[in-house]
């Protein structure tokens, strides 16, 4: 009887793959540590207890079965006894205070107070709780387990929250710190109860965020999200235990490992955060997970990333051995397969769209992920166009006679293995795969989770026609977000990363990998209307640049207008047409003052796909300066009949694509005749603008000789004569 996870299916789609099991969790044991229940002064931490009870109440209402194992009685009792002794001490006693108390006495004093607080808090939330005190001796009775389960299950059926604690006051231990027996603290008690009561999950709340590779205070220590005993057991060094409790992290790890080995997953997480339990049940990657299959996940994860990359590289080398006609046939087969499977592809895409709508994704994102009618046909057509292009592999760019019978050649060759990380658009998968195959590269693809079904069916169709002589692993589909970090670390196997998505995605990838990254992080495109512009032409271009596909990266964000056109009939008509199309116009300082439109906060900010920033400039040089200062070096356009102004604009605007009297929407690999594109690069190294086949190639040098040696350049007559290409 799983709950589908907190937040439903949409939340679980975003869950970490190692936490997917939480969707089937029903019965949960929550162990609350002493450091969570009490503050540093030994008093109850009422804020944390209140937050805990709020979460328990919400989960209880949603149908989960909750059992609490709470520490803290000893700490509360010690604080109360200290206070009592102080107020009854003489002046002489205060000069030499003795504050050591027997642990069992502290437990006896603190237990009633702790339970009273829980009862009060739960009563305020209309939740009923019950107290169950147990000792190690109880579990030695063979019949106790059955009696325990009967009582607890009856309470759970009544929606009552059982609160367990070890009855330290009457424990048969020789002393409070005695670590012998079936269990010896509340950590091991929680693990024992998790197994005895058939729990689906044990959550252990502590004063730290989880298990670290060393003491949490050490800057070199890192949190371990999934504990694998074979990997971490020998590497972890434990710091001091909490001052109030008996166990500490070492005891928690031992208890968690024990429960996990018997089939109960365990998460150690912070009890100081107000929503740790809710996040765990959403499948978020917080705390440290103990699971009896974790060693399989770890070995699989480590193998998958490198093996996928190496397999793609090996397949690409076999692809390069094929003849040009054989490579062309693969592309033609892909085009045919897409058309043959159009109904299945559209069905999966519609399922993605429906899920995205239910999840509340933005309309612009849903528009990008939609495969509209005719899209598959257009994709097939572009694939056939790429297949008909001149074979780029081993294409000779230059031939030079270095010396007699010594010829130097520079030729195209594939980059190797490409990693493309893209959001939203499943058609990008087809375009990228096509260009990779045409250029002889291996490919790893990671699409957005919102288009998961579409990406899967497209990948299946494409790899289904790749011949065994090359290998289906030429194009790999990465399905887990976790694998991205592992892939970005493989700079010895992967040769280029191309992120296609938000500014945050591109920036994050650039900051976390040594692999070269090709792409753009902003799409702030400008159109400048010069004073000599044909306003009918300007209206057509501006409307197309903004509303043809507002969500595209080559859509206009900023409209610059020569100051002489302010309040002209042509500009007024254009602004009216933009507003009719639903475009919201913001103003720069000058436009805001003159037209009273809402003022823009920043020229470098992309507001949304249906917003446009308007500003007036003095002349073409002012427009150039504005674009070079605030633009993103993507695509910028001038509308003018003044050829001199146009040429100045084309030469001085420092962008990847600069247009004269044409919509920014033309900045596209297919429209440029590249067949397709893997993305648009605004960088200056390797490739710039729409990146097609040639952007996925590098060069190599070939030297054909007849026994020549350098020998200090003695006897070598260098001719350096250009030769015709063969």
C-alpha positions as CSV (number, residue, x, y, z in Angstrom):
1,X,0.0,0.0,0.0
2,X,2.4,2.7,-1.2
3,X,1.4,6.3,-1.1
4,X,3.1,7.3,-4.4
5,X,5.4,9.5,-2.4
6,X,4.7,12.9,-0.8
7,X,3.6,15.3,-3.6
8,X,2.4,12.5,-5.9
9,X,3.7,11.3,-9.2
10,X,5.2,14.7,-10.2
11,X,7.3,14.9,-7.1
12,X,8.5,11.3,-7.5
13,X,9.6,12.0,-11.1
14,X,12.1,14.4,-9.6
15,X,13.2,11.9,-6.9
16,X,16.7,10.5,-6.8
17,X,16.8,7.1,-8.4
18,X,18.3,5.5,-5.3
19,X,15.3,6.7,-3.2
20,X,12.6,5.5,-5.6
21,X,11.7,2.8,-3.1
22,X,10.0,5.4,-0.9
23,X,7.0,5.4,-3.2
24,X,6.0,2.0,-1.7
25,X,6.7,2.9,2.0
26,X,3.8,2.7,4.4
27,X,5.1,1.8,7.9
28,X,7.8,4.1,9.2
29,X,9.8,4.1,12.4
30,X,11.3,7.5,13.3
31,X,14.1,7.5,15.9
32,X,14.7,10.9,17.5
33,X,18.1,11.4,19.1
34,X,18.8,13.1,22.4
35,X,20.6,16.0,20.6
36,X,17.4,16.6,18.6
37,X,15.0,16.4,21.6
38,X,17.1,18.6,23.9
39,X,19.1,21.8,23.5
40,X,22.7,22.3,24.6
41,X,21.5,23.4,28.1
42,X,19.7,20.1,28.5
43,X,16.2,21.6,28.3
44,X,13.7,20.3,25.8
45,X,14.0,21.9,22.3
46,X,10.3,22.7,21.9
47,X,10.7,24.2,18.4
48,X,12.2,21.0,17.0
49,X,9.7,18.8,18.9
50,X,6.9,20.9,17.5
51,X,8.1,20.6,14.0
52,X,8.6,16.8,14.4
53,X,5.0,16.4,15.7
54,X,3.7,18.6,12.8
55,X,5.3,16.3,10.2
56,X,4.0,13.2,12.0
57,X,0.5,14.6,12.1
58,X,0.6,15.3,8.4
59,X,1.9,11.9,7.5
60,X,-0.6,10.2,9.8
61,X,-3.4,12.1,8.1
62,X,-2.1,10.9,4.7
63,X,-2.3,7.2,5.7
64,X,1.2,6.4,6.8
65,X,1.8,4.3,9.9
66,X,4.2,6.1,12.2
67,X,6.1,4.7,15.2
68,X,8.4,6.9,17.2
69,X,11.5,5.8,19.2
70,X,12.5,8.8,21.3
71,X,15.6,9.5,23.3
72,X,15.9,12.4,25.7
73,X,14.5,11.1,28.9
74,X,17.9,10.9,30.6
75,X,18.9,14.3,29.4
76,X,15.7,15.9,30.6
77,X,16.0,14.0,33.9
78,X,19.6,15.1,34.4
79,X,18.6,18.8,33.8
80,X,15.8,18.5,36.3
81,X,18.0,16.9,39.0
82,X,20.7,19.5,38.5
83,X,18.2,22.2,39.0
84,X,16.7,20.6,42.1
85,X,20.2,20.1,43.6
86,X,21.1,23.7,43.0
87,X,18.1,25.1,44.7
88,X,18.6,22.9,47.7
89,X,22.4,23.4,48.0
90,X,24.1,25.4,50.7
91,X,26.7,28.1,49.9
92,X,29.5,25.6,50.7
93,X,28.0,23.0,48.3
94,X,27.9,25.7,45.6
95,X,31.6,26.3,46.0
96,X,32.3,22.7,45.1
97,X,29.2,21.5,43.1
98,X,28.8,17.7,42.5
99,X,26.6,17.2,39.5
100,X,27.2,13.6,38.6
101,X,23.9,11.6,38.6
102,X,23.2,7.9,38.0
103,X,21.8,7.4,34.5
104,X,18.9,5.2,35.6
105,X,17.8,7.9,38.1
106,X,17.9,10.5,35.4
107,X,15.8,8.3,33.2
108,X,13.2,7.7,35.9
109,X,12.9,11.5,36.5
110,X,12.9,12.5,32.9
111,X,10.6,9.9,31.3
112,X,7.3,11.3,32.6
113,X,8.2,14.8,31.7
114,X,9.2,13.9,28.1
115,X,6.1,11.9,27.5
116,X,3.9,14.7,28.9
117,X,5.4,17.1,26.4
118,X,4.7,14.7,23.5
119,X,1.2,14.1,24.7
120,X,0.5,17.9,24.9
121,X,1.9,18.6,21.5
122,X,0.1,15.8,19.8
123,X,-3.2,16.6,21.5
124,X,-2.9,20.2,20.1
125,X,-2.7,18.6,16.6
126,X,-5.7,16.2,17.3
127,X,-3.3,13.2,17.3
128,X,-3.4,10.5,19.9
129,X,-0.1,9.1,21.2
130,X,0.8,6.1,23.4
131,X,3.8,5.2,25.6
132,X,5.6,1.9,25.4
133,X,8.6,1.3,27.6
134,X,10.7,-1.8,26.9
135,X,13.8,-3.4,28.3
136,X,16.4,-5.7,26.9
137,X,15.0,-8.5,29.1
138,X,11.6,-8.2,27.4
139,X,13.0,-9.4,24.1
140,X,14.4,-12.5,25.6
141,X,10.9,-13.8,26.1
142,X,10.0,-15.9,23.0
143,X,6.3,-14.8,23.3
144,X,7.1,-11.1,23.6
145,X,7.4,-10.5,19.9
146,X,3.9,-11.6,19.2
147,X,2.5,-9.6,22.0
148,X,4.4,-6.5,20.9
149,X,3.2,-6.8,17.3
150,X,-0.4,-7.4,18.4
151,X,-0.4,-4.2,20.5
152,X,1.4,-2.0,18.1
153,X,-0.7,-3.1,15.1
154,X,-3.9,-2.4,17.1
155,X,-2.6,1.1,17.9
156,X,-1.7,1.8,14.3
157,X,-5.2,0.6,13.1
158,X,-6.6,3.3,15.5
159,X,-4.3,5.9,14.0
160,X,-2.5,6.2,17.4
161,X,1.2,7.0,17.4
162,X,3.2,4.5,19.5
163,X,6.2,6.2,21.3
164,X,8.9,3.7,22.4
165,X,11.7,4.3,24.8
166,X,14.0,1.9,26.6
167,X,13.0,1.8,30.3
168,X,16.4,2.7,31.6
169,X,15.1,3.1,35.1
170,X,14.5,-0.6,35.6
171,X,16.9,-2.0,33.0
172,X,18.9,-5.1,34.1
173,X,22.1,-3.6,32.9
174,X,24.8,-3.4,35.5
175,X,25.3,0.3,34.6
176,X,23.8,2.9,32.3
177,X,26.6,2.7,29.7
178,X,26.6,-1.1,29.6
179,X,26.7,-2.0,25.8
180,X,25.7,-5.6,26.2
181,X,22.4,-7.4,25.3
182,X,20.0,-7.6,22.4
183,X,20.0,-3.8,22.3
184,X,21.8,-1.3,24.4
185,X,20.5,2.1,23.3
186,X,17.6,3.7,21.4
187,X,19.5,3.4,18.1
188,X,19.8,-0.3,18.4
189,X,16.2,-0.5,19.8
190,X,14.9,1.4,16.8
191,X,16.7,-1.1,14.4
192,X,15.4,-4.0,16.4
193,X,11.8,-2.7,16.3
194,X,12.1,-1.9,12.6
195,X,12.7,-5.6,11.9
196,X,10.2,-6.9,14.5
197,X,7.4,-4.7,13.3
198,X,8.0,-5.2,9.6
199,X,8.7,-1.5,9.0
200,X,9.2,-0.3,5.4
201,X,11.6,2.5,6.5
202,X,13.6,3.6,9.5
203,X,14.5,7.3,9.8
204,X,17.1,8.2,12.4
205,X,17.1,11.9,13.2
206,X,20.4,13.3,14.5
207,X,22.1,16.7,15.0
208,X,24.0,16.4,11.7
209,X,22.8,16.1,8.1
210,X,24.0,12.5,7.8
211,X,27.1,10.4,7.9
212,X,30.3,12.2,6.8
213,X,33.6,10.7,5.7
214,X,35.1,12.2,8.8
215,X,34.0,14.5,11.7
216,X,31.4,17.0,10.3
217,X,33.5,19.9,11.6
218,X,36.4,18.9,9.4
219,X,36.2,21.0,6.1
220,X,37.6,18.0,4.3
221,X,34.8,15.7,5.3
222,X,32.0,15.1,2.8
223,X,28.5,13.8,3.3
224,X,27.9,10.2,2.2
225,X,24.5,10.0,0.6
226,X,24.5,6.2,0.1
227,X,26.5,4.0,2.6
228,X,28.2,1.0,1.1
229,X,30.0,-1.0,3.8
230,X,32.6,-2.4,1.5
231,X,33.5,1.1,0.4
232,X,33.0,3.3,3.4
233,X,33.4,0.9,6.4
234,X,37.2,1.2,6.5
235,X,37.4,4.9,5.5
236,X,35.2,6.6,8.0
237,X,36.6,8.1,11.2
238,X,34.1,9.0,13.9
239,X,34.3,12.0,16.1
240,X,32.9,12.4,19.6
241,X,29.4,11.3,20.4
242,X,26.8,13.9,21.4
243,X,27.1,15.1,24.9
244,X,23.6,14.2,26.0
245,X,23.1,10.8,24.5
246,X,24.6,7.4,24.8
247,X,25.2,6.4,21.2
248,X,26.7,8.9,18.8
249,X,27.1,8.5,15.1
250,X,29.1,5.2,15.4
251,X,26.1,3.6,17.2
252,X,23.7,4.9,14.6
253,X,25.8,3.5,11.7
254,X,26.0,0.1,13.4
255,X,22.2,0.1,14.0
256,X,21.4,1.3,10.5
257,X,23.7,-1.3,8.9
258,X,22.1,-4.0,11.0
259,X,18.5,-3.0,10.0
260,X,19.5,-2.6,6.3
261,X,21.1,-6.0,6.2
262,X,17.7,-7.5,7.4
263,X,15.8,-5.7,4.6
264,X,14.7,-2.4,6.3
265,X,16.1,0.7,4.5
266,X,17.4,3.4,6.9
267,X,18.0,7.1,6.4
268,X,20.1,9.1,8.9
269,X,19.2,12.7,8.5
270,X,19.1,16.0,10.4
271,X,16.5,16.5,13.0
272,X,17.3,20.2,13.1
273,X,15.7,20.8,9.7
274,X,12.0,21.4,9.9
275,X,11.1,19.2,6.9
276,X,13.6,16.4,6.8
277,X,11.0,13.6,7.1
278,X,8.9,15.1,4.3
279,X,11.9,15.5,2.0
280,X,12.9,11.9,2.6
281,X,9.5,10.7,1.6
282,X,9.6,12.8,-1.5
283,X,12.6,10.8,-2.6
284,X,15.0,13.7,-2.2
285,X,18.7,13.0,-1.8
286,X,19.2,14.1,1.8
287,X,20.9,12.4,4.6
288,X,22.6,9.0,4.3
289,X,20.8,6.0,3.0
290,X,21.5,2.4,4.2
291,X,20.0,-0.2,1.8
292,X,20.8,-3.9,1.4
293,X,21.2,-3.4,-2.4
294,X,23.4,-0.3,-2.1
295,X,26.5,-2.2,-3.1
296,X,24.9,-3.2,-6.3
297,X,23.9,0.4,-7.1
298,X,27.3,1.6,-6.4
299,X,29.1,-0.9,-8.7
300,X,26.5,-0.4,-11.4
301,X,26.8,3.4,-11.2
302,X,30.6,3.4,-11.4
303,X,30.6,1.0,-14.3
304,X,27.7,2.6,-16.2
305,X,29.2,6.1,-16.8
306,X,32.6,5.0,-17.9
307,X,31.4,1.9,-19.8
308,X,28.8,4.0,-21.7
309,X,31.5,6.5,-22.7
310,X,34.1,3.9,-23.6
311,X,31.5,1.9,-25.6
312,X,30.4,5.1,-27.5
313,X,34.1,5.7,-28.4
314,X,34.6,2.2,-29.6
315,X,31.5,2.3,-31.7
316,X,32.5,5.6,-33.2
317,X,35.8,4.2,-34.3
318,X,33.9,1.3,-36.0
319,X,31.6,3.9,-37.6
320,X,34.6,5.7,-39.1
321,X,35.7,2.5,-40.8
322,X,32.6,2.4,-42.9
323,X,32.4,3.8,-46.3
324,X,30.7,7.1,-47.0
325,X,27.7,5.3,-48.6
326,X,27.4,2.9,-45.6
327,X,27.2,5.9,-43.2
328,X,24.8,7.6,-45.4
329,X,22.5,4.5,-45.4
330,X,22.3,4.6,-41.6
331,X,20.9,8.1,-41.7
332,X,18.4,7.2,-44.5
333,X,17.3,4.2,-42.4
334,X,16.8,6.5,-39.4
335,X,14.6,8.9,-41.4
336,X,12.5,5.9,-42.7
337,X,12.2,4.5,-39.1
338,X,11.0,7.8,-37.7
339,X,8.2,8.0,-40.3
340,X,7.3,4.4,-39.8
341,X,7.0,4.8,-36.0
342,X,5.4,8.3,-36.0
343,X,2.2,7.1,-34.2
344,X,4.1,5.5,-31.4
345,X,6.4,8.5,-31.1
346,X,3.5,10.9,-30.9
347,X,1.7,8.7,-28.4
348,X,4.6,8.8,-26.0
349,X,5.0,12.6,-26.6
350,X,1.4,13.2,-25.7
351,X,1.8,11.2,-22.5
352,X,4.8,13.5,-21.6
353,X,2.7,16.6,-22.4
354,X,-0.2,15.4,-20.2
355,X,2.2,14.6,-17.3
356,X,3.8,18.0,-17.7
357,X,0.5,19.8,-17.6
358,X,-0.6,17.9,-14.5
359,X,2.7,18.8,-12.9
360,X,2.1,22.5,-13.6
361,X,5.1,23.1,-16.0
362,X,5.2,26.5,-17.7
363,X,3.5,26.8,-21.1
364,X,6.7,27.8,-22.8
365,X,8.4,24.6,-21.7
366,X,5.4,22.5,-22.8
367,X,5.6,24.2,-26.1
368,X,9.2,23.3,-26.6
369,X,8.6,19.6,-25.8
370,X,5.6,19.2,-28.1
371,X,6.1,17.3,-31.3
372,X,3.5,19.2,-33.4
373,X,1.9,17.6,-36.5
374,X,4.4,17.5,-39.3
375,X,7.4,17.6,-37.0
376,X,8.4,14.0,-37.6
377,X,8.1,14.6,-41.4
378,X,10.3,17.7,-41.1
379,X,12.9,15.8,-39.0
380,X,13.0,13.0,-41.5
381,X,13.5,15.5,-44.3
382,X,16.4,17.2,-42.5
383,X,18.0,13.8,-41.9
384,X,17.9,13.0,-45.6
385,X,19.4,16.4,-46.4
386,X,22.3,15.7,-44.0
387,X,22.8,12.3,-45.5
388,X,23.1,13.9,-49.0
389,X,25.8,16.4,-47.8
390,X,29.4,15.8,-48.7
391,X,31.0,13.3,-46.4
392,X,33.0,15.4,-43.9
393,X,35.2,12.6,-42.5
394,X,38.8,12.7,-43.8
395,X,37.9,15.6,-46.0
396,X,41.2,17.3,-46.9
397,X,41.4,21.0,-46.2
398,X,44.9,21.8,-47.2
399,X,47.9,20.1,-49.0
400,X,51.4,21.6,-48.9
401,X,54.7,20.3,-50.3
402,X,57.0,20.7,-47.4
403,X,60.1,19.5,-49.3
404,X,60.6,17.3,-52.3
405,X,58.5,14.1,-51.9
406,X,57.4,15.3,-48.4
407,X,53.7,16.3,-48.4
408,X,51.7,17.8,-45.5
409,X,48.0,17.4,-45.4
410,X,45.4,18.8,-42.9
411,X,42.1,16.9,-42.9
412,X,38.9,16.8,-40.9
413,X,38.3,14.1,-38.3
414,X,35.7,13.4,-35.6
415,X,36.1,14.9,-32.2
416,X,35.4,11.5,-30.5
417,X,32.7,11.3,-27.9
418,X,30.1,14.0,-27.3
419,X,28.0,14.5,-24.2
420,X,24.9,16.5,-24.9
421,X,22.7,17.6,-22.0
422,X,19.5,19.2,-23.2
423,X,16.1,20.3,-21.7
424,X,12.6,20.0,-22.9
425,X,13.0,19.4,-26.7
426,X,12.8,15.8,-27.8
427,X,13.4,16.8,-31.4
428,X,16.9,17.9,-30.3
429,X,17.7,14.3,-29.7
430,X,17.0,13.4,-33.3
431,X,19.0,16.3,-34.7
432,X,22.0,15.8,-32.4
433,X,22.1,12.0,-33.1
434,X,22.0,12.6,-36.8
435,X,24.8,15.1,-36.8
436,X,26.9,12.9,-34.5
437,X,26.5,9.9,-36.9
438,X,27.3,12.0,-40.0
439,X,30.4,13.4,-38.3
440,X,31.6,10.0,-37.1
441,X,31.3,10.8,-33.4
442,X,30.1,8.7,-30.5
443,X,27.2,10.3,-28.5
444,X,25.8,10.3,-25.0
445,X,22.5,12.0,-24.5
446,X,20.8,13.3,-21.3
447,X,17.4,14.8,-21.9
448,X,15.1,16.5,-19.4
449,X,12.8,14.3,-17.2
450,X,9.8,16.1,-18.6
451,X,10.3,14.5,-22.0
452,X,11.4,11.1,-20.7
453,X,9.0,9.0,-22.7
454,X,9.6,10.9,-25.9
455,X,13.4,10.6,-25.6
456,X,13.2,6.9,-24.8
457,X,11.1,6.0,-27.9
458,X,13.2,8.2,-30.2
459,X,16.4,6.7,-28.9
460,X,15.0,3.2,-29.4
461,X,14.0,4.0,-33.0
462,X,17.4,5.5,-33.9
463,X,19.5,2.8,-32.3
464,X,17.3,0.1,-33.7
465,X,18.6,0.7,-37.2
466,X,22.3,1.1,-36.4
467,X,24.1,-2.0,-37.8
468,X,25.7,-4.5,-35.5
469,X,29.0,-3.8,-37.3
470,X,29.0,-0.4,-35.6
471,X,27.1,-1.2,-32.4
472,X,23.9,0.1,-30.8
473,X,25.9,1.8,-28.0
474,X,27.1,4.4,-30.5
475,X,24.3,6.6,-29.2
476,X,23.7,6.2,-25.4
477,X,20.8,7.6,-23.5
478,X,21.5,8.6,-19.9
479,X,18.4,8.2,-17.8
480,X,19.6,9.2,-14.3
481,X,20.5,12.6,-13.2
482,X,23.1,11.1,-10.9
483,X,25.1,9.9,-13.8
484,X,25.7,13.4,-15.1
485,X,28.3,14.2,-12.4
486,X,30.1,10.9,-13.2
487,X,30.1,11.6,-16.9
488,X,31.4,15.1,-16.4
489,X,34.4,13.7,-14.6
490,X,35.5,11.5,-17.6
491,X,37.7,14.1,-19.4
492,X,39.9,11.2,-20.5
493,X,37.1,9.7,-22.6
494,X,34.5,12.4,-23.4
495,X,35.8,15.1,-25.7
496,X,33.1,17.8,-25.8
497,X,30.1,18.7,-23.7
498,X,27.2,20.7,-25.3
499,X,24.5,21.8,-22.8
500,X,21.3,23.0,-24.4
501,X,19.0,24.6,-21.8
502,X,18.8,27.3,-19.2
503,X,21.5,29.7,-18.2
504,X,21.8,27.9,-14.9
505,X,22.3,24.6,-16.6
506,X,25.1,25.9,-18.8
507,X,26.8,27.7,-16.0
508,X,26.6,24.7,-13.6
509,X,28.2,22.4,-16.2
510,X,31.0,24.8,-17.0
511,X,31.8,25.0,-13.3
512,X,31.9,21.3,-12.7
513,X,33.9,19.7,-15.6
514,X,37.4,19.8,-17.2
515,X,35.9,18.8,-20.5
516,X,35.5,21.6,-23.1
517,X,32.0,23.0,-23.1
518,X,30.3,24.5,-26.2
519,X,27.1,26.4,-25.9
520,X,25.4,29.7,-24.9
521,X,23.9,30.6,-21.5
522,X,21.6,33.5,-22.6
523,X,19.5,34.3,-25.6
524,X,19.2,38.1,-25.3
525,X,18.7,39.0,-29.0
526,X,18.3,42.6,-30.2
527,X,16.7,44.2,-33.2
528,X,17.7,47.8,-34.0
529,X,15.4,49.9,-36.1
530,X,17.6,52.7,-37.7
531,X,16.1,56.1,-38.6
532,X,16.2,55.1,-42.4
533,X,14.4,51.8,-41.9
534,X,11.4,50.9,-44.1
535,X,8.8,50.7,-41.3
536,X,6.6,48.2,-43.1
537,X,9.7,45.9,-43.3
538,X,10.5,46.7,-39.7
539,X,7.0,45.7,-38.6
540,X,7.2,42.3,-40.4
541,X,10.7,41.5,-39.0
542,X,10.1,42.6,-35.4
543,X,6.8,40.7,-35.2
544,X,8.4,37.6,-36.6
545,X,11.4,37.9,-34.4
546,X,9.2,38.1,-31.3
547,X,6.1,36.1,-31.9
548,X,7.0,33.4,-34.4
549,X,8.3,31.2,-31.6
550,X,8.7,33.3,-28.4
551,X,10.3,30.5,-26.4
552,X,13.2,30.1,-28.8
553,X,16.7,31.3,-27.9
554,X,16.8,33.3,-31.2
555,X,13.6,35.2,-30.4
556,X,14.0,39.0,-29.9
557,X,14.3,40.2,-26.3
558,X,15.2,43.8,-26.8
559,X,14.0,46.3,-29.4
560,X,16.3,49.3,-30.0
561,X,14.9,52.3,-31.9
562,X,16.5,55.4,-33.3
563,X,15.4,58.4,-31.2
564,X,14.1,60.2,-34.3
565,X,11.4,57.5,-34.6
566,X,9.9,58.2,-31.2
567,X,6.1,58.8,-31.5
568,X,6.2,58.2,-35.3
569,X,3.2,56.6,-36.9
570,X,5.2,53.6,-37.9
571,X,6.6,52.9,-34.4
572,X,3.2,53.5,-32.8
573,X,1.6,51.0,-35.2
574,X,4.4,48.4,-34.5
575,X,4.0,48.7,-30.7
576,X,0.2,48.3,-31.1
577,X,0.7,45.1,-33.2
578,X,3.1,43.7,-30.6
579,X,0.6,44.3,-27.8
580,X,-2.2,42.6,-29.9
581,X,0.0,39.5,-30.0
582,X,0.2,39.5,-26.2
583,X,3.7,41.0,-25.9
584,X,4.4,42.9,-22.7
585,X,6.6,45.9,-23.3
586,X,9.0,47.2,-20.7
587,X,11.0,50.4,-21.2
588,X,14.6,51.3,-20.7
589,X,15.2,54.7,-18.9
590,X,14.6,56.7,-22.0
591,X,11.6,54.7,-23.3
592,X,10.1,54.6,-19.8
593,X,10.3,58.3,-19.6
594,X,8.9,59.0,-23.0
595,X,6.3,56.3,-23.4
596,X,5.4,55.7,-19.7
597,X,5.8,51.9,-20.1
598,X,6.9,49.8,-17.1
599,X,10.6,50.3,-16.4
600,X,13.0,47.4,-17.0
601,X,15.1,46.3,-14.1
602,X,18.1,45.2,-16.1
603,X,18.9,45.0,-19.8
604,X,20.6,41.7,-19.2
605,X,17.5,40.0,-17.8
606,X,15.2,37.7,-19.8
607,X,11.8,38.4,-18.3
608,X,9.8,35.8,-20.1
609,X,9.1,34.6,-23.6
610,X,6.3,37.2,-24.1
611,X,8.1,40.2,-22.8
612,X,10.1,42.8,-24.8
613,X,12.4,45.6,-23.6
614,X,12.2,48.8,-25.7
615,X,14.8,51.6,-25.6
616,X,15.7,54.6,-27.8
617,X,19.3,55.2,-28.9
618,X,21.0,58.2,-30.6
619,X,22.5,56.5,-33.6
620,X,23.8,53.2,-35.0
621,X,27.0,53.5,-32.9
622,X,24.9,53.8,-29.7
623,X,23.0,50.7,-30.8
624,X,26.2,48.8,-31.3
625,X,27.6,49.9,-27.9
626,X,24.3,48.9,-26.2
627,X,24.3,45.4,-27.7
628,X,28.0,44.8,-27.0
629,X,27.4,45.9,-23.4
630,X,24.1,44.2,-22.6
631,X,23.8,41.4,-25.2
632,X,24.6,37.8,-24.9
633,X,26.6,37.5,-28.2
634,X,23.8,35.4,-29.7
635,X,21.9,37.0,-32.6
636,X,21.4,40.7,-33.3
637,X,19.8,42.5,-36.3
638,X,19.7,46.0,-37.9
639,X,16.8,47.2,-40.0
640,X,17.9,50.0,-42.3
641,X,18.2,51.2,-45.9
642,X,21.5,52.9,-45.1
643,X,24.1,50.5,-46.4
644,X,27.0,52.3,-44.6
645,X,25.1,52.0,-41.3
646,X,24.4,48.4,-42.0
647,X,28.0,47.5,-42.8
648,X,29.2,49.3,-39.6
649,X,26.7,47.3,-37.6
650,X,27.6,44.0,-39.2
651,X,31.3,44.6,-38.6
652,X,31.2,46.0,-35.1
653,X,28.5,44.0,-33.3
654,X,30.4,41.3,-31.4
655,X,27.9,38.4,-31.7
656,X,27.9,35.0,-33.1
657,X,25.3,36.0,-35.7
658,X,24.6,39.5,-37.0
659,X,21.8,40.2,-39.6
660,X,20.8,43.0,-41.9
661,X,17.1,43.3,-42.7
662,X,16.2,39.7,-41.6
663,X,14.5,38.2,-38.6
664,X,16.7,36.8,-35.8
665,X,14.6,33.6,-36.1
666,X,16.8,32.7,-39.1
667,X,19.6,31.9,-36.8
668,X,19.2,28.1,-37.0
669,X,21.3,25.3,-38.4
670,X,18.5,23.9,-40.7
671,X,17.7,27.4,-42.1
672,X,21.4,28.0,-42.7
673,X,21.6,24.8,-44.7
674,X,23.6,22.9,-42.1
675,X,20.9,20.2,-42.1
676,X,20.4,20.6,-38.3
677,X,22.3,21.9,-35.3
678,X,23.5,20.6,-32.0
679,X,23.1,24.0,-30.5
680,X,24.2,27.6,-30.9
681,X,27.6,28.6,-29.6
682,X,28.3,32.1,-28.4
683,X,31.9,31.3,-27.5
684,X,35.0,32.1,-29.6
685,X,36.9,28.8,-29.5
686,X,36.3,25.9,-31.9
687,X,32.8,26.8,-33.3
688,X,30.5,29.8,-33.2
689,X,26.9,30.3,-34.2
690,X,24.6,27.4,-35.1
691,X,26.8,24.3,-34.8
692,X,26.3,21.7,-37.6
693,X,28.5,18.8,-38.8
694,X,31.6,20.9,-39.2
695,X,31.4,22.1,-35.6
696,X,31.7,18.5,-34.5
697,X,34.9,17.9,-36.3
698,X,38.5,18.8,-35.5
699,X,41.6,18.4,-37.7
700,X,44.6,16.2,-37.8
701,X,47.9,16.6,-39.6
702,X,49.1,13.9,-42.0
703,X,52.7,13.9,-43.4
704,X,53.6,11.6,-46.4
705,X,57.3,11.2,-46.8
706,X,59.9,9.0,-48.5
707,X,62.5,8.5,-45.8
708,X,63.3,12.1,-44.8
709,X,65.0,13.0,-41.5
710,X,65.5,16.4,-39.9
711,X,69.2,16.0,-38.8
712,X,69.4,19.6,-37.7
713,X,67.7,20.6,-41.0
714,X,71.0,19.8,-42.9
715,X,70.3,19.0,-46.5
716,X,66.5,19.7,-46.3
717,X,65.3,22.2,-48.9
718,X,61.9,23.5,-47.7
719,X,59.6,24.5,-50.6
720,X,56.3,25.1,-48.7
721,X,54.4,25.0,-52.0
722,X,50.5,24.8,-52.0
723,X,49.3,21.7,-53.7
724,X,45.8,21.1,-55.2
725,X,43.3,19.2,-53.1
726,X,42.7,15.6,-54.3
